[in-house]
Amino acid sequence: MTQPVMTALVASISANPYFARFRGMPVGQELEVNDAMTLFSCFEEQHINKGEVLYEAGMQSERTMYILLAGNVSVRDASGNIYSTLRPGDVFGLFSFLEDRPHSATVTAQDTLVAMTLKRTYFDLITLEDPVLGYQLLRFMFRLLSRMSLNLEVEYAALRDYALGMRA
């Protein structure tokens, strides 16, 4: 890319209010500015209406991962019980993005949403066309998985303590 085109690209990403939100999230704060801009540009900004079902439990995955920038989603199990609410900064769809399998939950927009999305087919293209960027995306996803794993450990510990407290 020529210098004026690169300057314009950096300026347009920097001016994007959703880039500022992404940078303000814990996962965005861990990245150097140039890395954050590069990764942010791989994602597609998606606006989703309140009440829209993004996907249903048991439904075959479109292999798309989501990072919430604005709004909340409810997460329901196959029997319809809401067991979680995801907020800006939360990630969902990552497991079915990585492995082609049906969704385990139903995800519904509680508000008008703005999400960054990445489809597996686009990710595959990136890894073929630009292996360095593909590797950077993989490292980013590993950070997301690590963060999700730590959250689950805390939730399991809280459930364990609650269950043991109930028995006492």
N, C-alpha and C positions, 0 to 999 in steps of 0.2 A: 504494500500500500504506500501511496505517496504521503509525504508529511502533512499536506493540508487535509487529505482524506482522513488520516489517522487522528489529527487534531480535532476534526469535526466529529468523528466517532466518539472520542473520549469526552468531548463537550456534551454530546447528546446523551450519553450514558450518565454523566455526572449531573446533568440537569433533570434527569428522570426522577420524580418524587418517589417512585417505588424502589429505585436503586438506593436512595437514602434510607428507606425502611429496611431493605435487605441488609445494608451496612450496619444498621442499628440493632439487628438481631444477633444473639450470641454466635450463631454459626457464621454470620457475615463479619462480625468483629474480629474473628480469628484469622481472617484473610488479609494479606497485603492488598492495598487499593487496586493495583493493576490486576492481581489475581481475581479479586472480587468483580471487577469490571468484565474480565474475560469470561468468568463463569456466568455472571448475570446475563451476558449477551447470548449465551447458549439456550436460555430458557425463553419461553413464550409467555407473554402477559395474557392472562385469561380473566374475563369478567363473568361472574356466574350470578344468576338471579336468586333472590331469597326463595326458599322452598324447593329449589331444583335438586333432584337426586343426582349426585355425581356418578355413583355406581351402587349396585345392590349386592348383598351377600349371596354367594353362589353364582353370580354373573361372571362370565369369562372376562378377564382383564383386557383392557385396551393397552396395557403396559405403559401407563403414564404415571409419573410421580408429580406430586403437588407440594409446593411450599406456600403456606398461607401468608399473604402480606396484609390483608384487611378482611375483617369479618370472622365469623365462627361457623364451624360445622358440627353437627351431631353425628356420633358414631353409634350405630345400633347393631346388636347381634342378630343372628338369623331368626330369632323368635320376636324381634322388634323392640327389645329392651335397650334403652339408651345407656351406654356404659361409659361414655366419654364425650367431652366437648373439646374440640381442638380450636386453638386461637392463633393469631398472627405469630409466625415463627415456627409453628408446628409443621411437620412433614407427614404426609400420608401417601399410600400407594407405592411406597418404595419396595416392599417385599414382592408385590406382583410385577413391578417394573423389572426387578432383577431375575425373577423366576416366573415363567409363564404358568400361572395357576389361577383358579377362580378367587374372587375376592371373599374374604372372611367376614366382612362387615358391610353395612349399608351406610353411606356417607351422604348427608343432606345439608344443604346450605341453610343456616339459621338466619343469616343476614345476606345482603348483597356482598359477594366476595370478590377479592382480587387475589389471584394466585399466580405464582410462577409455575409453569408446567414444562416437563420434558418428556417427550415420547421416546420409547425405546428405539424405534426405527431411526429417529434423528440421532440419538446417542450412538447407535451402531455406525451410522454414516460418519459422524465426527471421528470415531476411533479409527476408521479406515483412512479418512482423508487427512487427519491431523493427529497422529498417535500421541504427541506431547499433550495436546489439549484433552484427548481421550483419557490419558493417564491422570491429568489434573482433575477431570470430572470424577474418575474412579476414587481418587483420594478424598474428594469432597463428599462423595456418597459414603465412603467408609467413616468419615467424621459424623455424618448424619446417623448412620447405623450405630456407631459407638454411643452417641448422645441418646438415642432411643433405648439402647440396652441399659444404660445407666438409669434412665427414668424408670424402666421396668423393674430394675433391682430395687429402687427406692419404693415403688408401688407394692412389690411383693413383700418387702420387709414391713411396710405399714399394714398390709393385710394380715401378715403373720402375727404382728403385735396385737392387732385388733382381735383376731381369732383367739389368741392365747389369753388376752384380757377378758374376753367373754366367758372363758371357761373358769377363770379364777373366782 
